[in-house]
Amino acid sequence: EAQVTQNPRYLITVTGKKLTVTCSQNMNHEYMSWYRQDPGLGLRQIYYSMNVEVTDKGDVPEGYKVSRKEKRNFPLILESPSPNQTSLYFCASRNTGDLPLHFGNGTRLTVT
Amino acid sequence: QKEVEQDPGPLSVPEGAIVSLNCTYSNSAFQYFMWYRQYSRKGPELLMYTYSSGNKEDGRFTAQVDKSSKYISLFIRDSQPSDSATYLCAMRNSGGSNYKLTFGKGTLLTVNP
């Protein structure tokens, strides 16, 4: 089954404790992206990657890092999480020339 | 002015009703217009998309784009309880290397049996 898989689905952590949210897609998509979804603000892009070793900032990149060492994986790294990063995070992918963004089922992160 | 405005609702309708969902936008460079549906505890999934102005129909769903008014709509006919979800409009430019979508905040729809 074609899908974007995020782990974990739920995560509660404390301020300053580094964490990684993994994202993997099995559709051989070149493009991958991370979004966060907040009430009243909607979905906002954090980072995106056009291909392996090619990443760039979206609209809200502060406090986040990403890497793209393999085509299928695009982890989101929070080096020193803060409470304002409490949010619902979505990873998405698409193929070149293919319109739809395919989303994962989200990771709900709470930073206390 | 926000790039994309969408009434968050909530919207509650009886089963069988016609539902109209709308978004307005300010960026005249937007060329692709989409509607995503998001069920609770799930990621958004693409429902409809149109390029530039015009209408597109798919079963009970019709998407309309009026670029002159910077206004897009999604109509749901004969609404069903299974249509209960948050509906997100999204749009993007035709050019650029980032396939970034700009989303509306979403409208929460409940269809009551």
Chai-1 contact restraints between the chains, C-beta under 6 A:
chainA,res_idxA,chainB,res_idxB,connection_type,confidence,min_distance_angstrom,max_distance_angstrom,comment,restraint_id
A,Y31,B,Y99,contact,1.0,0.0,6.0,A-B,restraint_1
A,G42,B,F103,contact,1.0,0.0,6.0,A-B,restraint_2
A,G42,B,K105,contact,1.0,0.0,6.0,A-B,restraint_3
A,L43,B,F103,contact,1.0,0.0,6.0,A-B,restraint_4
A,Q45,B,K100,contact,1.0,0.0,6.0,A-B,restraint_5
A,Y48,B,N98,contact,1.0,0.0,6.0,A-B,restraint_6
A,M50,B,S97,contact,1.0,0.0,6.0,A-B,restraint_7
A,F90,B,G43,contact,1.0,0.0,6.0,A-B,restraint_8
A,L99,B,Y49,contact,1.0,0.0,6.0,A-B,restraint_9
A,P100,B,L46,contact,1.0,0.0,6.0,A-B,restraint_10
A,F103,B,G43,contact,1.0,0.0,6.0,A-B,restraint_11
A,F103,B,P44,contact,1.0,0.0,6.0,A-B,restraint_12
A,G104,B,G43,contact,1.0,0.0,6.0,A-B,restraint_13
A,N105,B,K42,contact,1.0,0.0,6.0,A-B,restraint_14
A,N105,B,G43,contact,1.0,0.0,6.0,A-B,restraint_15
A,G106,B,G43,contact,1.0,0.0,6.0,A-B,restraint_16
